[in-house]
Amino acid sequence: MSTALVTGGSRGIGRAVAQALAARGDRVAVHYASDRDAAEETLRSLAGDGHVVIGGDLRDSDAPSRIIERADAAMGGLDILVNNAGIAPLESNRHRPDETDLDAWQSAWRQMVDVNLIAAAELTYLFARRLIDRKAPGFVVNVGSRGAFKGEPDYPAYGAAKAGLHAFGQSMAVALAPHGIVVTSIAPGFISSDRQAPKLEGAAGDALRAQSPFGRVGTPEEVAEAVLFLSSPAATWSSGAVIDFNGASHLRP
Ligand SMILES: NC(=O)c1ccc[n+]([C@@H]2O[C@H](COP(=O)([O-])OP(=O)(O)OC[C@H]3O[C@@H](n4cnc5c(N)ncnc54)[C@H](OP(=O)(O)O)[C@@H]3O)[C@@H](O)[C@H]2O)c1
């Protein structure tokens, strides 16, 4: 049995990951930003005992320290970190350069880079330092995005932050391998988390499904299955990988 911190575990992909880890027998710290009720709902849905919820808005620079400290204390040491929390593309943070003023541009960049990259980097640092002190192996799984490769013209800060997260994961894979810490990233295409449900209606939904030759979009449960593998000893030789997870909707050269 392992212990895991899943950031952004209150809903969507993070909730499915928390559920899959708990079903495997792991104890899970379910992190959320503001929606404690949703995090409690995730908690109630988890198999087994010993799970906790931990809040913290990753736009706050001291949040990563507080989150890791609380999760570490509650779990008696952490073995797995899933960097899943993210400020996702929403109509409210859309920032195409040709239709966005400078204030909105700066705000989108600060928030997306702060949460989706810098906070994940700091959580990884704090998590790894504790593992190194304990001389224990461990796993970091970053939830990146296909957008890092395909381009995000409406949300360039999102694409850039996710590309940074992938690159960060590769650097950490090299730096942390001597300590027995495996670091991977997964780069999902469109995934049908609740947040995305409205986009799947009508002709726009058909177009999204048509992006993949399978004729559908991915599910949070499928991402969770992949995270189960990536947080297991079988994934050791995958360390440094950025796993495309998009139903062949975008092939990298
Ligand atoms: N769904 C997709 O199509 C897709 C595709 C590629 C990559 N991804 C990535 O997968 C991850 C999860 O996606 P999702 O669709 O499940 O997202 P979601 O439904 O929007 O959930 C986002 C999660 O992140 C947390 N969060 C948001 N802002 C935060 C902040 N400032 N500080 C700390 N936590 C924060 C939320 O907590 P609260 O509930 O408390 O707000 C929530 O748990 C994200 O990193 C996203 O970029 C998703």
The ligand as an SDF file (V2000), in Angstrom:
LIG
                    3D

 48 52  0  0  0  0  0  0  0  0999 V2000
  -10.2910   17.7110  -19.3620 N   0  0  0  0  0  0  0  0  0  0  0  0
   -9.4780   17.8320  -20.4080 C   0  0  0  0  0  0  0  0  0  0  0  0
   -9.9250   17.8240  -21.5680 O   0  0  0  0  0  0  0  0  0  0  0  0
   -7.9900   17.9580  -20.1960 C   0  0  0  0  0  0  0  0  0  0  0  0
   -7.1470   17.7770  -21.2990 C   0  0  0  0  0  0  0  0  0  0  0  0
   -5.7640   17.9030  -21.1240 C   0  0  0  0  0  0  0  0  0  0  0  0
   -5.2650   18.1940  -19.8660 C   0  0  0  0  0  0  0  0  0  0  0  0
   -6.1010   18.3650  -18.8190 N   0  0  0  0  0  0  0  0  0  0  0  0
   -5.5110   18.6950  -17.5120 C   0  0  0  0  0  0  0  0  0  0  0  0
   -5.9600   17.7650  -16.5500 O   0  0  0  0  0  0  0  0  0  0  0  0
   -6.0680   18.3860  -15.2890 C   0  0  0  0  0  0  0  0  0  0  0  0
   -7.4730   18.1820  -14.7270 C   0  0  0  0  0  0  0  0  0  0  0  0
   -8.4160   18.5870  -15.7140 O   0  0  0  0  0  0  0  0  0  0  0  0
   -9.9950   18.5700  -15.4120 P   0  0  0  0  0  0  0  0  0  0  0  0
  -10.6850   18.7070  -16.7140 O   0  0  0  0  0  0  0  0  0  0  0  0
  -10.3230   17.4310  -14.5050 O   0  0  0  0  0  0  0  0  0  0  0  0
  -10.0880   19.9660  -14.6220 O   0  0  0  0  0  0  0  0  0  0  0  0
  -11.2230   20.6120  -13.7180 P   0  0  0  0  0  0  0  0  0  0  0  0
  -12.4670   19.8120  -13.7400 O   0  0  0  0  0  0  0  0  0  0  0  0
  -11.2600   22.0360  -14.1230 O   0  0  0  0  0  0  0  0  0  0  0  0
  -10.6030   20.4720  -12.2530 O   0  0  0  0  0  0  0  0  0  0  0  0
   -9.5170   21.2610  -11.9150 C   0  0  0  0  0  0  0  0  0  0  0  0
   -9.0150   20.8610  -10.5530 C   0  0  0  0  0  0  0  0  0  0  0  0
   -7.9080   21.7280  -10.2360 O   0  0  0  0  0  0  0  0  0  0  0  0
   -8.2210   22.4550   -9.0670 C   0  0  0  0  0  0  0  0  0  0  0  0
   -7.7580   23.8260   -9.2160 N   0  0  0  0  0  0  0  0  0  0  0  0
   -8.2060   24.7680  -10.0940 C   0  0  0  0  0  0  0  0  0  0  0  0
   -7.6030   25.9460   -9.8520 N   0  0  0  0  0  0  0  0  0  0  0  0
   -6.7690   25.7450   -8.8160 C   0  0  0  0  0  0  0  0  0  0  0  0
   -5.9190   26.5940   -8.0680 C   0  0  0  0  0  0  0  0  0  0  0  0
   -5.8110   27.9050   -8.3100 N   0  0  0  0  0  0  0  0  0  0  0  0
   -5.2330   26.0660   -7.0170 N   0  0  0  0  0  0  0  0  0  0  0  0
   -5.3520   24.7480   -6.7320 C   0  0  0  0  0  0  0  0  0  0  0  0
   -6.1320   23.8930   -7.3880 N   0  0  0  0  0  0  0  0  0  0  0  0
   -6.8520   24.3970   -8.4130 C   0  0  0  0  0  0  0  0  0  0  0  0
   -9.7290   22.4190   -8.9020 C   0  0  0  0  0  0  0  0  0  0  0  0
  -10.0810   22.5660   -7.5310 O   0  0  0  0  0  0  0  0  0  0  0  0
  -11.5560   23.1350   -7.0970 P   0  0  0  0  0  0  0  0  0  0  0  0
  -12.5380   22.0490   -7.4420 O   0  0  0  0  0  0  0  0  0  0  0  0
  -11.4740   23.3750   -5.6410 O   0  0  0  0  0  0  0  0  0  0  0  0
  -11.7710   24.3810   -7.8980 O   0  0  0  0  0  0  0  0  0  0  0  0
  -10.0480   21.0430   -9.4610 C   0  0  0  0  0  0  0  0  0  0  0  0
   -9.8530   20.0610   -8.4890 O   0  0  0  0  0  0  0  0  0  0  0  0
   -5.7030   19.8570  -15.4990 C   0  0  0  0  0  0  0  0  0  0  0  0
   -4.3390   20.0360  -15.1880 O   0  0  0  0  0  0  0  0  0  0  0  0
   -5.9380   20.0520  -16.9880 C   0  0  0  0  0  0  0  0  0  0  0  0
   -5.1350   21.0880  -17.5090 O   0  0  0  0  0  0  0  0  0  0  0  0
   -7.4580   18.2570  -18.9540 C   0  0  0  0  0  0  0  0  0  0  0  0
  1  2  1  0
  2  3  2  0
  2  4  1  0
  4  5  1  0
  4 48  2  0
  5  6  2  0
  6  7  1  0
  7  8  2  0
  8  9  1  0
  8 48  1  0
  9 10  1  0
  9 46  1  0
 10 11  1  0
 11 12  1  0
 11 44  1  0
 12 13  1  0
 13 14  1  0
 14 15  2  0
 14 16  1  0
 14 17  1  0
 17 18  1  0
 18 19  2  0
 18 20  1  0
 18 21  1  0
 21 22  1  0
 22 23  1  0
 23 24  1  0
 23 42  1  0
 24 25  1  0
 25 26  1  0
 25 36  1  0
 26 27  1  0
 26 35  1  0
 27 28  2  0
 28 29  1  0
 29 30  1  0
 29 35  2  0
 30 31  1  0
 30 32  2  0
 32 33  1  0
 33 34  2  0
 34 35  1  0
 36 37  1  0
 36 42  1  0
 37 38  1  0
 38 39  2  0
 38 40  1  0
 38 41  1  0
 42 43  1  0
 44 45  1  0
 44 46  1  0
 46 47  1  0
M  CHG  2   8   1  16  -1
M  END
$$$$
